């Protein structure tokens, strides 16, 4: 836009900035104060350990003046050790803290990987419906969506995506995937599928970007080895995780696991003077004494909320609709009955004070009339019960 003095910022913007502006991404945000929010993937506010956090903050401020100085690019060393300790305890996975980098949430970890590997137009694989749409549209990637069934990514689709890229004269650069309690599908990829995807990555020379934001929040079933663990060479996988789900999204701290040349490539884009040295120290102080008990408490909270949501869907829709049965995480993927259109459901629910997200927001092509993503993480159990009842009423009204 040209200003009165003739100056136009458009003439100065990079091609990348112009392309990002034209994606018009909805950035999301906090749950509405006036709606029942069964849309957002925010953590449960009532479970945030406020009193213990005050104690941890006072201890850091009284003992460590370096908390307010710049930090190392790799992140606060004791927090990196806590990430390694968590992997050791919950996954029986030994990780050298030198392979761990503290980031400004997992979003920075994902963005660093994209910056290091992708030029505009490069091909990537992505889960058929994915939170990652909101990230990778900004990087101008060419995406081949990989369908999922109850076992995870369909291997024939991975192979088809590889062939499509090769026919375009470009190799697949990466597969961005959320293997545990996938957002929005709520499904977990089996070990067999993970192993098959990793084998294709080795054979065809692409990187797996493993977004494992929910790995700690398993309510049922057994832990499954991550892509990172399965990759014995430690050369094909960047694993990204976060403290947003097991502490609070406002702490804005996450982590990557990567090694060797892959880690070096990512670190070229780590320009932040250390991911919040102050917040990192507070988080480390709290997690030293409370991490595993707090995770156990959260698992109980989210299991109960999931059960309340599933019971509401069963009561309100019965066999007229289908939905995923997540063993952990935050989300349920609801397939609507014939006649109900996802965006109409979203709008009609909104008029009655209930917020949901239509499936189109998670599709690369922006089209999905049949699905709605539901989140049980943020709302109270009572709000979930009320919100799901309204949702089911609106679906039934629109399906007739």
C-alpha positions, -999 to +999 in steps of 0.1 A: +000+000+000+014+034-010+014+061+017+007+098+012+044+106+008+047+080-020+065+054+001+054+018-005+066-010+017+055-035-009+085-025-031+108-035-003+093-067+009+111-099+001+094-125-021+091-146+009+073-119+029+049-113+001+041-150-003+035-154+035+012-124+035-008-140+007-014-173+026-038-155+050-033-180+077-056-180+108-031-179+136-055-191+163-051-180+199-066-183+233-100-197+240-128-172+239-140-157+272-176-160+260-177-193+242-175-229+253-142-236+236-140-272+225-119-260+195-085-249+209-056-271+219-049-250+250-038-269+281-062-271+311-060-238+331-070-254+364-041-278+363-014-251+360+008-253+392+006-216+401+017-219+438+047-241+430+055-218+400+057-188+424+081-206+446+103-216+417+103-181+403+113-166+437+141-192+441+155-183+406+153-146+413+170-149+446+199-172+436+207-167+399+214-132+384+224-148+351+188-157+345+183-122+331+213-124+308+216-138+273+219-175+271+236-201+249+221-210+215+217-246+226+195-236+256+199-238+294+219-269+301+199-281+332+167-279+311+183-299+283+192-325+309+156-325+321+144-333+286+169-362+285+157-374+320+121-373+308+130-394+277+149-419+299+120-423+325+090-423+302+104-439+270+135-458+282+154-437+257+189-426+263+196-392+246+228-372+249+219-337+261+242-325+234+217-337+209+189-316+226+183-279+218+159-257+237+136-237+214+109-211+217+082-237+217+081-266+192+070-241+166+105-227+164+119-262+161+096-269+132+104-236+115+141-241+119+139-274+102+119-260+074+143-231+070+173-254+069+158-278+044+132-261+022+132-238-008+099-226-021+084-253-043+102-281-026+082-313-021+073-326+013+050-353+026+024-344+053-003-362+072-036-359+052-050-336+079-025-317+100-018-287+122+013-284+100-008-268+072-007-236+093+031-237+092+042-250+058+019-228+037+041-200+048+072-218+035+057-223+000+062-260+001+046-284-024+028-309-003+017-345-010-010-354+017-005-389+031-038-406+041-041-423+075-060-453+086-062-468+121-026-479+118-012-445+108+002-433+075-007-454+045+026-466+031+013-467-005+006-430-002+041-423+010+054-442-020+030-423-043+043-390-029+079-399-035+070-408-071+051-376-076+081-355-065+104-375-087+082-370-117+083-333-110+121-335-111+126-328-074+131-352-045+110-353-014+128-332+012+109-343+044+079-360+059+063-338+085+042-361+107+026-362+142+029-399+152+013-399+186-024-388+191-022-370+158-036-335+156-064-334+145-070-371+138-064-384+173-048-416+159-014-431+168+009-446+142+018-482+147+054-494+151+052-512+118+041-481+099+069-460+116+095-486+106+082-487+070+083-449+067+118-448+082+129-474+057+116-453+028+134-422+043+167-441+042+161-454+007+150-422-008+171-397+012+145-376+030+142-364+066+114-372+090+103-342+110+086-358+140+063-335+159+058-353+192+039-326+212+017-350+231+040-380+237+039-376+275+001-376+277-008-413+271-039-425+289-041-460+275-019-485+257+018-489+257+045-465+248+057-469+212+092-461+200+096-427+183+110-423+148+140-408+165+145-439+186+140-462+156+166-443+136+197-459+149+219-438+126+205-406+142+208-390+107+172-391+093+150-377+121+144-343+137+122-348+167+104-317+181+086-315+214+072-290+238+065-280+274+033-263+263+012-294+269+027-306+302+032-272+318+017-243+300+017-229+265+026-194+278+061-206+289+070-208+252+096-235+255+101-266+235+130-288+223+145-306+194+164-339+193+188-341+163+225-349+158+255-344+136+251-325+103+213-323+108+217-305+141+243-282+127+221-272+098+192-264+122+215-243+145+223-220+116+188-206+121+189-204+159+194-166+162+175-159+195+203-154+221+191-184+239+155-195+243+143-174+272+170-180+298+147-167+325+117-189+317+141-218+312+155-215+347+120-212+362+108-243+343+139-263+352+135-254+389+099-265+389+104-297+368+133-309+390+109-317+419+075-320+402+077-332+366+066-368+368+039-363+395+026-334+374+025-355+342+006-382+361-019-356+373-024-343+338-030-377+324-058-383+349-073-348+340-072-353+303-084-389+304-115-378+323-122-350+299-118-373+269-143-397+285-168-369+291-165-359+255-168-394+241-198-401+264-215-369+251-210-379+215-223-414+222-254-399+239-260-373+213-251-390+180-250-427+187-243-447+156-252-418+132-216-405+133-181-418+139-151-404+157-116-413+167-108-429+201-076-412+212-053-430+236-039-397+246-033-361+236-060-334+232-082-341+201-111-361+186-118-362+149-155-363+142-169-375+109-203-360+104-235-379+093-247-374+057-263-340+052-243-321+078-217-298+064-187-290+086-186-252+082-223-249+087-219-269+119-192-245+130-213-214+123-245-228+139-226-239+170-209-205+173-243-188+173-251-209+204-219-201+221-199-232+213-166-230+193-154-259+171-130-261+142-141-274+108-118-300+092-110-277+062-086-258+083-064-289+085-064-298+048-038-286+025-063-278-002-087-262+023-116-286+015-133-308+040-171-307+045-173-340+065-151-335+096-149-314+127-120-313+151-129-313+188-106-306+217-112-317+253-081-300+268-092-265+276-129-265+286-141-279+320-159-312+321-192-294+326-185-271+297-176-302+275-208-319+285-229-288+276-209-279+245-211-314+230-248-316+237-253-284+217-230-296+190-249-329+186-282-310+185-269-287+157-255-317+138-289-335+139-307-304+128-284-299+098-284-335+089-321-337+084 
